[in-house]
Amino acid sequence: MPELAPLYLTTPIFYANDEPHVGHTYTLVVADTLARFWRARGRRVFVVTGIDEHGDKNAQVAAKHGVTPRAWVDRMSVAWQETWRAVGLSYDHFVRTTAAAHATFVRKVLADLHARGDIYFDQYTGLYCYGCERFYQERELDGGVCPDHRKPPVEIAEENYFFRMEKYQPEILRRLDTHPELVMPDGYRREVLALLREPIGDLCISRPKSRLTWGIDLPFDDRYVTYVWFDALFSYVSALDIAGVPGLWTAAHHLIAKDILKPHAIYWPAMLMAAGMPLYRQLQVHGYWNLAGGKMSKSLGNIIRPRDVDARYGMDALRYYLLRDKSYAGDADFSEEGLVARLNADLANGLGNLASRVLAMQQRYFRGVLQRLAPESVDLALRDAFAQARRDIDAHVGDFAFHRALEALWRALDHANKYVTETAPFALAKDESKLPRVGAVLHELCEALRVTAQLVEPFMPATARKLATYLNFPESRLVELDLAWGSAFATGHETGTPDPLFPRVES
Ligand code: ME8
């Protein structure tokens, strides 16, 4: 097999103005799932997340709490990392934009761009949305208000520094034509192309200290701090320097939601071109988790916390729901009823029930000891169903269709549940002469559970580990995807006794 190129996966660095909600969790779940999926297939993956600590938003919330911005972001840095640890979402590096090495990196880029004439000083009047931390053009507003925060932007007039972004507009357009995979899915690429049909203007990259002191000082004028987006986007590159893996930049895939498409698809390529750095490989844009039809958002205050969902239903149930009930690119409404319905139908009845029936029969009839296989055509059809699931999962994850990947695995699990009914080991076991067939059927089903554990691991790692424990299959072998059916367990292997994987939730 050809060696797979390394993958550098990023989530946005989230504003440190509040703790994480389920929307941020979604982007991290996707990153974690992709990392697990590709690592099991031999690919090197490096995941970076973090927090965006400068800017007006963070300064305003710190003031509201009566603490310095520094004290506030220190507190948030602990809260975010603690949340991800508690819910089992892992990454390789956590960005803090207040890190000295990051500030040095940004100041160096600014100094270079200034020296080369890509940054100039000018008077400016514009419409600013504090929620988005950016200026809006009149035509981007929705009935005069910011389309995301539903508030009218504030008119700001001041002298500032500008980055000659418009100079790079033709080159960005050309890249989107020659590299259509740069912004995915294609609908979002077309949105970017539409924005690029009009002049994009230059980008205001400074804030006067008379208005905001919380930021990275401009290297060439200490009356100003750097605009938060100019600082934040470069963290994708500085993170790799800080982590000691600078070579991974050319493998960069950014996961973001559509709220920050413009900064990532227009500002960021222009900034990279100006800085003489290669562009990222791909921007993978997802839709929103809404609550009662409106975007879940820290600024709007309509949020659900991942730790609360974890405490009530378990993190794997949340991961399953997030990946199964929304297509990556589209929007979906988050609802507790929806989550409970999935938990009961797919997890408790579909997977949990299969595991507990199979492992209980294995104990009852054979004290856990696996019996010899003697495949009949129904058994071969079961094997085919899981082989098909593997192929479908690989194809769908490649297309970011996580909902389809899970659907494919559950088709195989449905097949397995029907197989239990059809082969009826519980009925055959009443006749002693049929015990060899019962043993063979249960062995087939233990293999089906082993393959399920392996295939489900990227999506629901805790569930995979539990299944492995119940099967007495080493966790370290969950990545051995190409293990032949029938060869996972040695002669005389004993399976364990399961607890229910997913207790049903009564609403
Ligand atoms: O924009 N549904 O930070 P942010 C799905 N600091 N995803 C959601 C979501 C929702 N309802 N709400 C948030 C910023 N997200 C900047 C980024 S990057 C250099 C700087 C996720 O805290 C999604 O990934 O507003 C979205 O793009 C991101 O959080 C916005 O996070």
Residues whose N, C-alpha, C, O or C-beta is under 5 A from the ligand:
A	BS01	ME8	P12 I13 F14 Y15 G23 H24 Y26 T27 D52 A232 L233 I256 A257 I260 G287 Y288 W289 K295 M296
